[in-house]
């Protein structure tokens, strides 16, 4: 299983920082129902190509948000 460290940032909210697999990240995106969000699997589709990436939705004001992810080395111990 591939693990990612990721952050969801939105003005006016505390950043959400977590380490999980893509399925859990997709669930966070689904539950948060952020404005202008593409389906969660589309947002992170680049992970098949890149070990890290950023998705930004920027329509201004309070609708702006971003997701940044980085693949965690498989040998790294995860402490939750």
TAKA-V964899 format. One record per residue. RES is the residue in one small letter. SS is DSSP state (helix for helix, strand for strand, loop for the rest). PHI is phi in degrees with one decimal (999 if undefined). Layout:
# TAKA-V964899
res ss phi
RES SS PHI
RES SS PHI
This chain:
# TAKA-V964899
res ss phi
x loop 999
x loop -90.0
x loop -113.9
x strand -127.8
x strand -93.7
x strand -143.1
x strand -136.5
x strand -108.5
x strand -118.7
x strand -145.7
x loop -54.3
x loop 85.9
x loop -128.1
x loop -71.4
x loop -59.5
x strand -102.5
x strand -119.3
x strand -155.7
x strand -124.8
x strand -164.4
x loop -84.2
x helix -64.4
x helix -60.7
x helix -69.7
x helix -60.7
x helix -58.7
x helix -65.2
x helix -57.9
x helix -62.1
x helix -65.2
x helix -68.9
x helix -67.0
x loop 47.7
x loop -68.9
x loop -62.4
x loop 70.1
x loop -74.4
x loop -73.2
x loop -52.6
x helix -50.6
x helix -70.4
x helix -73.2
x helix -58.8
x loop -104.7
x helix -58.8
x helix -68.0
x helix -63.3
x helix -69.3
x loop -107.5
x loop -115.8
x loop -82.6
x strand -150.5
x strand -176.0
x strand -141.4
x strand -121.1
x strand -127.7
x strand -108.6
x loop -132.0
x loop -107.7
x loop 87.7
x helix 48.5
x helix -81.2
x helix -84.0
x loop -71.5
x strand -158.2
x strand -146.2
x strand -128.2
x strand -124.6
x strand -135.2
x strand -141.0
x strand -66.9
x loop -94.5
x loop -54.6
x loop -61.2
x loop -89.1
x loop -76.0
x loop -79.8
x loop -97.7
x loop -111.7
x loop -100.9
